[in-house]
Structure formats: structure tokens, C-alpha cells
Amino acid sequence: MAEWRADACEGVTQLVGDQASAWDLAGVLPTETLRALGKQGLLCAEVPVEYGGIGADSSDNGAFTAHVGSLCSSLRSVMTSQGMAAWTIRRLGDARQRQEYLPRLTGGELAAVAFSERDAGSDVTAMATEIRADGDTVVVDGRKAWTTVARYADSIVVFGRYGDAGAAVVVPADAPGVTIRPVPNPSGCRAAGHADVSLDAVRLPASAVLGGGGQQLQLLVTTALAYGRISVAWGCVGILRACLSAAGSHARTRRQFGRPLAEHQLVARHLAELMAAEQAATRVCEHASRCWDAGSPEMVIATVLAKYVGSTEAARGAAAAVQVLASAGAQDGHVVARAYRDAKLMELIEGSTEICQLILAQHAVAQSR
Ligand SMILES: Cc1cc2nc3c(=O)[nH]c(=O)nc-3n(C[C@H](O)[C@H](O)[C@H](O)COP(=O)(O)OP(=O)(O)OC[C@H]3O[C@@H](n4cnc5c(N)ncnc54)[C@H](O)[C@@H]3O)c2cc1C
């Protein structure tokens, strides 16, 4: 294990302590905690050292993400967004933009990524946000929906139409014309700072357009989503670990009909399935991260598979954990109740379960003889 990871896991465990449920119930994370983690480079650990980052590989950052996911999915969501913003800047930005923006993301500033709109969810190509060149400036107009972290963010990477093509632009959250409205009462990851973002004639220097823009919109969004998917997948491994631990310990100690729950075979089956789910999700994530670290072309499909397996297993596993704990886990504030709500939302985002199935099926057909 990389040295930074052992220290980071220990540090974040102490930082979160027993506060995750309270953050979830209050629907807010302490920004000083986020900035403290951000300044250590831990919210986007894969950013190279030359930009103030840790330079972690995907395997190590994935294992760290799973650890954070086992503690608090809202905090893990912040890591996913920050990492996705950094990845997008690394992939789409030029050398000057990488130098300008990445040290901010490893220096305590927080970033969100906005592609979804009310009428452009699974179908991102339907987005209406417009990024229009005007001399040496660009003007951004649009309405983004459900942007994670937007409530806390210093900047937002916004995707939009750019003439006949697409572009991603780095928008300061306090730029004139930007309005951020928190999504009221999200059912899961409640403290992750989800917000709708309105952009009304937001004027920025043309240099804020990553790589100058003009690439195919779907390709641009897919670049950002690839990072989001693997990060969410590892976060789901963490949810499964938290559920397995809570369900295992409850089944060992709670007695009914004169013996521990774990000795009732139908309860034991839930535990076996949870363990299998945690192992399966871990293995597909490890495989995907190895593909990222090797720069393998298989990385794209391995990442979709990891996201699909991780999120579906987490949703099923969290439901099984609630079943094992029954009334003991049926209250907000309990780790399995939180996991149940958080895990379900993981099936909706970064390409829903159905969108992942379509991609996997297309791949299977293309590979068939
Ligand atoms: C917790 C959370 C965090 C989010 N964070 C962000 C963020 O940071 N940035 C951002 O830009 N967006 C974010 N989103 C928005 C998210 O990306 C969208 O919710 C997601 O893309 C799905 O879009 P939709 O909700 O409009 O559902 P829809 O696209 O309307 O889909 C509804 C249902 O139909 C299914 N469906 C749609 N099309 C097909 C098809 N062709 N075949 C089969 N089934 C289909 C979907 O799988 C789904 O089950 C977030 C959403 C949530 C809930």
C-alpha cells in the first residue's frame, strides 16, 4: 500500500469520527473539513505532484475512495466531483490551463462538474447550455441541474454547446450571472451540496474554455464521466463494506428464538450474499483501476462494468443489511439506513444502471463472432 494512503485513511477516519450521520441529517458538510482535505490534495489524489497533487495511481486512489465511501458517501461524492473536475482539466485543458487551475484544486479550492439539465439527463446531447464566443471573451447561458458540490464550490466545470460542437468552461462560482440554488431534501448523499446552477449571460475570458473547445459534446462529457464512474464504483465498495460490517456484527450479537441471528439460515444467506457482493464489486473495481494504471484501451468498458456492478450490488446489499438489522436499522441516523438511501442514488448517476447495461450490451455484441 502506498504510504500516503495509510496516513490518509487514518487521517480521514479521525476527521469524520462519528459525524457522518449528523452531517447527513443536517444536509451539510463542514466546509473547513473539505478545505482541509483539499489542501492535502486528498480530494483529487491522482493530480500529479507538479501541480501540488499526490500523483496517486487509480488503484491506490480507488482504495482510498472506498475507505471514504465506507465512512460517508456525501464526503466521497465531494471527492468524486473534485477528482472529475481535475481529470477533465487534465484531459481537456492545455498546458497553461493545467498550470492555472490544478494547483487551486490541490490547494483547498472546491470544484463541481455540470453537464445535466432538466431536459438533458441520460441524453447529454440534448443539453441546451450555450457557450458563445464574443471577441476575446465567451458568454455562457444555461440551466444546470443536480450539480453535486455546487453549493460549496469555488468553480464549476460547465459543459455546453459551442457553435456546432461542444466545450467545457471553468466558471468561477461567484462570477456575475451565476445563481446556485440547493436541491431541497435529496433522498441520499444529503450533505453532498447538490444544487441547480443558472448561468445568465456569464462573461468569461476565452481562455476559460478548456482546450479552446470545438470537440464533439458527447466525447467531452464521456471524458469527465469516465472518472466519475470509477470513483462512484469504488465508493459503492465502501458502502458494501460498511453494510457488511454492520450486518455481520448485528447478526452475531442479536439473539432471536434462543440463538444469534447469524445461526438462522435465511439470515446467514443475506450475509453470504453481502460478502459475495463486496468481493465482486472490489474485484471489478480493481480490474478497472489496473486498466487505468496501464493505460489499457479496455479501461472504458472495464469502468462501465465496475460502475454497473458496484452500484447495483451496493443498492441490493444495503437493502439486505437493512433486512438483517430490521427495526435496529430502520431509522435515519443508522449507518445502514443511510447506506440504503445513498446506494440507490448511485444507480442513477454517472450513467444510470440502464445506460450502463446498454453500453455493456453494445460491447458484447461488438465482441461477438
Ligand atoms: C445524487 C445525484 C448527483 C448528481 N450529480 C450530478 C453532477 O454532479 N453533475 C451533473 O451534471 N449531474 C448530476 N446529476 C444528474 C444525473 O447525472 C442525472 O440524474 C442522470 O444522468 C439521469 O438523468 P435523469 O435524472 O434526468 O433521468 P432520465 O434520463 O430522465 O432517466 C429516467 C429513467 O429512464 C432510464 N432511461 C433513460 N434513457 C434510457 C434509454 N435510452 N434506455 C433505457 N433506459 C433509459 C434511466 O436509466 C432512468 O431509469 C446527479 C443526480 C443525482 C440524483
The ligand as an SDF file (V2000), in Angstrom:
LIG
                    3D

 53 58  0  0  0  0  0  0  0  0999 V2000
  -27.3360   12.2680   -6.3310 C   0  0  0  0  0  0  0  0  0  0  0  0
  -27.1760   12.8470   -7.7020 C   0  0  0  0  0  0  0  0  0  0  0  0
  -25.9880   13.5140   -8.0150 C   0  0  0  0  0  0  0  0  0  0  0  0
  -25.8390   14.0910   -9.2840 C   0  0  0  0  0  0  0  0  0  0  0  0
  -24.6870   14.8130   -9.5700 N   0  0  0  0  0  0  0  0  0  0  0  0
  -24.5600   15.4000  -10.7730 C   0  0  0  0  0  0  0  0  0  0  0  0
  -23.4040   16.2150  -11.0740 C   0  0  0  0  0  0  0  0  0  0  0  0
  -22.5050   16.3950  -10.2420 O   0  0  0  0  0  0  0  0  0  0  0  0
  -23.3270   16.8100  -12.2950 N   0  0  0  0  0  0  0  0  0  0  0  0
  -24.3000   16.6400  -13.2360 C   0  0  0  0  0  0  0  0  0  0  0  0
  -24.1630   17.1990  -14.3160 O   0  0  0  0  0  0  0  0  0  0  0  0
  -25.4060   15.8730  -12.9840 N   0  0  0  0  0  0  0  0  0  0  0  0
  -25.5550   15.2580  -11.7810 C   0  0  0  0  0  0  0  0  0  0  0  0
  -26.6750   14.5110  -11.5040 N   0  0  0  0  0  0  0  0  0  0  0  0
  -27.6900   14.3030  -12.5320 C   0  0  0  0  0  0  0  0  0  0  0  0
  -27.5470   12.8900  -13.1260 C   0  0  0  0  0  0  0  0  0  0  0  0
  -26.4370   12.8670  -13.9850 O   0  0  0  0  0  0  0  0  0  0  0  0
  -28.8550   12.5260  -13.8310 C   0  0  0  0  0  0  0  0  0  0  0  0
  -29.8390   12.3680  -12.8150 O   0  0  0  0  0  0  0  0  0  0  0  0
  -28.7090   11.2450  -14.6330 C   0  0  0  0  0  0  0  0  0  0  0  0
  -27.9570   11.4720  -15.7810 O   0  0  0  0  0  0  0  0  0  0  0  0
  -30.0750   10.6880  -15.0540 C   0  0  0  0  0  0  0  0  0  0  0  0
  -30.8120   11.6900  -15.6830 O   0  0  0  0  0  0  0  0  0  0  0  0
  -32.3260   11.9760  -15.2430 P   0  0  0  0  0  0  0  0  0  0  0  0
  -32.3590   12.0410  -13.7500 O   0  0  0  0  0  0  0  0  0  0  0  0
  -32.7900   13.1420  -15.9940 O   0  0  0  0  0  0  0  0  0  0  0  0
  -33.1280   10.6700  -15.6570 O   0  0  0  0  0  0  0  0  0  0  0  0
  -33.6720   10.3010  -17.1330 P   0  0  0  0  0  0  0  0  0  0  0  0
  -32.5980   10.4710  -18.1440 O   0  0  0  0  0  0  0  0  0  0  0  0
  -34.9660   11.0050  -17.3520 O   0  0  0  0  0  0  0  0  0  0  0  0
  -33.9520    8.7480  -16.9610 O   0  0  0  0  0  0  0  0  0  0  0  0
  -35.0910    8.2530  -16.2480 C   0  0  0  0  0  0  0  0  0  0  0  0
  -35.0500    6.7390  -16.2920 C   0  0  0  0  0  0  0  0  0  0  0  0
  -35.1170    6.2970  -17.6470 O   0  0  0  0  0  0  0  0  0  0  0  0
  -33.9810    5.4850  -17.9400 C   0  0  0  0  0  0  0  0  0  0  0  0
  -33.5470    5.7390  -19.3210 N   0  0  0  0  0  0  0  0  0  0  0  0
  -33.2860    6.9230  -19.9150 C   0  0  0  0  0  0  0  0  0  0  0  0
  -32.9020    6.7510  -21.1860 N   0  0  0  0  0  0  0  0  0  0  0  0
  -32.8960    5.4100  -21.3980 C   0  0  0  0  0  0  0  0  0  0  0  0
  -32.5790    4.5680  -22.5050 C   0  0  0  0  0  0  0  0  0  0  0  0
  -32.1510    5.0720  -23.6710 N   0  0  0  0  0  0  0  0  0  0  0  0
  -32.7160    3.2270  -22.3680 N   0  0  0  0  0  0  0  0  0  0  0  0
  -33.1030    2.6900  -21.1730 C   0  0  0  0  0  0  0  0  0  0  0  0
  -33.4080    3.4170  -20.0980 N   0  0  0  0  0  0  0  0  0  0  0  0
  -33.3110    4.7650  -20.2010 C   0  0  0  0  0  0  0  0  0  0  0  0
  -32.9010    5.8870  -16.9490 C   0  0  0  0  0  0  0  0  0  0  0  0
  -31.9700    4.8470  -16.7420 O   0  0  0  0  0  0  0  0  0  0  0  0
  -33.7530    6.1560  -15.7150 C   0  0  0  0  0  0  0  0  0  0  0  0
  -34.0230    4.9420  -15.0640 O   0  0  0  0  0  0  0  0  0  0  0  0
  -26.8630   13.9520  -10.2450 C   0  0  0  0  0  0  0  0  0  0  0  0
  -28.0450   13.2680   -9.9150 C   0  0  0  0  0  0  0  0  0  0  0  0
  -28.2160   12.7290   -8.6650 C   0  0  0  0  0  0  0  0  0  0  0  0
  -29.5100   12.0170   -8.3360 C   0  0  0  0  0  0  0  0  0  0  0  0
  1  2  1  0
  2  3  1  0
  2 52  2  0
  3  4  2  0
  4  5  1  0
  4 50  1  0
  5  6  2  0
  6  7  1  0
  6 13  1  0
  7  8  2  0
  7  9  1  0
  9 10  1  0
 10 11  2  0
 10 12  1  0
 12 13  2  0
 13 14  1  0
 14 15  1  0
 14 50  1  0
 15 16  1  0
 16 17  1  0
 16 18  1  0
 18 19  1  0
 18 20  1  0
 20 21  1  0
 20 22  1  0
 22 23  1  0
 23 24  1  0
 24 25  2  0
 24 26  1  0
 24 27  1  0
 27 28  1  0
 28 29  2  0
 28 30  1  0
 28 31  1  0
 31 32  1  0
 32 33  1  0
 33 34  1  0
 33 48  1  0
 34 35  1  0
 35 36  1  0
 35 46  1  0
 36 37  1  0
 36 45  1  0
 37 38  2  0
 38 39  1  0
 39 40  1  0
 39 45  2  0
 40 41  1  0
 40 42  2  0
 42 43  1  0
 43 44  2  0
 44 45  1  0
 46 47  1  0
 46 48  1  0
 48 49  1  0
 50 51  2  0
 51 52  1  0
 52 53  1  0
M  END
$$$$
